[in-house]
Amino acid sequence: MGEFTKEFTSDNFDKEVINSDKPVLVDFWAEWCGPCRQIGPTVDELATEYKESAIIGKVNIDHHPSIASDYGIRSIPSLLVFSGGKVQQQIVGAVGKMELKEAIDKVL
């Protein structure tokens, strides 16, 4: 995980994501998921690029299945964009950097 990429857990999800005053991109992933590993470096790059204006992090669904269940995550990678504590957009699959940037920029 990148220097500015947060790890969201059952313990910090509400504080870091739901109650955040900044937009949040959450990457739901697992170590065994090839497409998740493929998109991981892109998510880390975005965390660095948006470190001042947004929070970007990951939820390992194997370690925190209740969070994935709460948001109806059925396939990974799934990325949710939160603003004001609510999901604004969901992206499924290993998409390109520009699509993720557009999703974040839409809520900034």
C-alpha positions as CSV (number, residue, x, y, z in Angstrom):
1,M,0.0,0.0,0.0
2,G,1.2,3.5,-0.8
3,E,2.3,6.1,1.7
4,F,-1.0,8.0,1.5
5,T,-3.3,5.1,1.0
6,K,-5.4,4.4,4.1
7,E,-6.4,0.9,5.3
8,F,-10.0,1.0,6.3
9,T,-11.1,-1.5,8.9
10,S,-14.3,-2.3,10.9
11,D,-12.8,-0.2,13.7
12,N,-12.1,3.0,11.6
13,F,-14.5,2.9,8.7
14,D,-17.2,5.2,10.2
15,K,-14.6,7.7,11.4
16,E,-12.5,7.7,8.2
17,V,-15.2,7.3,5.6
18,I,-18.7,8.0,6.8
19,N,-17.8,11.0,9.0
20,S,-15.1,12.4,6.7
21,D,-15.3,16.0,5.6
22,K,-13.5,15.1,2.4
23,P,-14.6,12.8,-0.4
24,V,-13.4,9.3,0.0
25,L,-12.6,6.6,-2.5
26,V,-12.8,3.1,-1.1
27,D,-11.2,0.2,-3.0
28,F,-12.7,-3.2,-1.9
29,W,-10.1,-5.8,-2.7
30,A,-8.4,-9.1,-1.7
31,E,-4.9,-10.5,-2.0
32,W,-6.0,-13.4,-4.2
33,C,-7.7,-11.1,-6.7
34,G,-5.6,-10.6,-9.9
35,P,-7.5,-7.5,-11.1
36,C,-7.3,-6.0,-7.6
37,R,-3.5,-6.3,-7.7
38,Q,-3.6,-4.8,-11.1
39,I,-5.5,-1.7,-10.1
40,G,-3.7,-1.3,-6.7
41,P,-0.8,0.8,-7.9
42,T,-3.2,3.2,-9.6
43,V,-5.2,3.6,-6.3
44,D,-1.9,4.3,-4.5
45,E,-1.0,6.9,-7.2
46,L,-4.3,8.6,-6.7
47,A,-3.9,8.6,-2.9
48,T,-0.7,10.6,-3.4
49,E,-2.2,13.0,-6.0
50,Y,-5.3,13.7,-4.0
51,K,-3.7,13.7,-0.5
52,E,-4.8,17.3,0.2
53,S,-8.4,17.1,-1.2
54,A,-9.6,13.5,-0.8
55,I,-9.0,10.4,1.3
56,I,-8.2,7.2,-0.6
57,G,-8.0,3.8,0.9
58,K,-8.7,0.1,0.8
59,V,-10.8,-2.5,2.5
60,N,-9.5,-6.1,2.4
61,I,-12.8,-8.0,2.1
62,D,-11.2,-11.2,3.6
63,H,-10.3,-9.3,6.8
64,H,-13.5,-7.1,7.0
65,P,-16.3,-9.0,5.2
66,S,-19.0,-7.1,7.2
67,I,-18.1,-3.8,5.5
68,A,-18.3,-5.4,2.0
69,S,-21.6,-7.0,3.0
70,D,-23.0,-3.6,4.2
71,Y,-22.4,-2.1,0.8
72,G,-23.5,-5.1,-1.3
73,I,-20.1,-5.8,-2.7
74,R,-20.5,-8.9,-4.8
75,S,-17.4,-8.7,-7.1
76,I,-14.0,-7.2,-6.7
77,P,-12.4,-4.9,-7.3
78,S,-15.3,-2.6,-6.5
79,L,-14.6,1.1,-5.8
80,L,-17.1,3.3,-4.0
81,V,-16.9,7.1,-4.0
82,F,-18.3,8.6,-0.8
83,S,-19.2,12.2,-0.2
84,G,-21.1,13.4,2.9
85,G,-21.1,9.9,4.3
86,K,-23.1,8.5,1.3
87,V,-22.1,6.5,-1.7
88,Q,-22.1,8.8,-4.8
89,Q,-20.7,6.3,-7.3
90,Q,-19.7,2.7,-7.7
91,I,-17.2,1.4,-10.1
92,V,-16.7,-2.3,-10.6
93,G,-13.6,-3.9,-12.2
94,A,-10.1,-2.8,-12.9
95,V,-10.7,0.5,-14.7
96,G,-8.2,3.1,-15.8
97,K,-6.8,6.0,-13.8
98,M,-8.8,8.6,-15.8
99,E,-12.1,6.9,-14.9
100,L,-11.2,7.0,-11.2
101,K,-10.0,10.6,-11.4
102,E,-13.3,11.6,-13.0
103,A,-15.3,9.9,-10.2
104,I,-13.3,11.7,-7.5
105,D,-13.4,15.1,-9.3
106,K,-17.1,14.8,-9.6
107,V,-17.5,15.1,-5.9
108,L,-14.8,17.6,-5.1
